[in-house]
Amino acid sequence: MELSENENEIRLKRIKAKKMMLLFSMLSIAMTFAGLTSAYIVSKSRPDWLKDFELPIAFTLSTVFIAISSLSIAFAKKNLNQNNSSKTNFLLLITFGLGISFVASQFIGFNKLISSGYFFTGAQSTITTSFLYVLTVLHLAHLFAGLIVLIVVIINNYKNKYKTEKLGFELAVTFWHFLGILWLYLFVFFYFFR
């Protein structure tokens, strides 16, 4: 079915609008994290700041999971563009599994922190651990949104909805890469700015 020139123009405007909405959403998320990490840096001068604090190894493992998930979703997009639906489905499921593994490793890291005596709230909490918890939990909230997006993309791909219009898939890939980059930023930030 051939689209008229007017219909095609409207379609292109909708595509541009959806891409801009995602861009503005990612920019606002990035600004939130930039503000929080700036507050973290300013707070380092406090006398109660923990100087010898070490990140649990689980956070390193979660970094590996999210980095590999970025690769798997990139390969899924490549296979979608090659009309290889079954391999695309497989790679999307791998990405989802890696996302779940990321979440699990984050909670393992939180448990390690708590068992080491670092708490989020209460008399035993510190400003250092409070920042760590707030930033990682906020990232996890956005990652949960990314997992929901992945579920929608997986279902839509099973229904072959991306045969002609791949915009939803492309937006999901962009958002997932953004979440990966955001975590890498946070991980490097926590590692070097103790």
Secondary structure, 3 states (H helix, E strand, C coil): CCCCHHHHHHHHHHHHHHHHHHHHHHHHHHHHHHHHHHHHHHHCCCCCCCCCCCCCHHHHHHHHHHHHHHHHHHHHHHHHHCCCHHHHHHHHHHHHHHHHHHHHHHHHHHHHHHHCCCECCCCCECHHHHHHHHHHHHHHHHHHHHHHHHHHHHHHHHCCCCCCCCHHHHHHHHHHHHHHHHHHHHHHHHHHCC
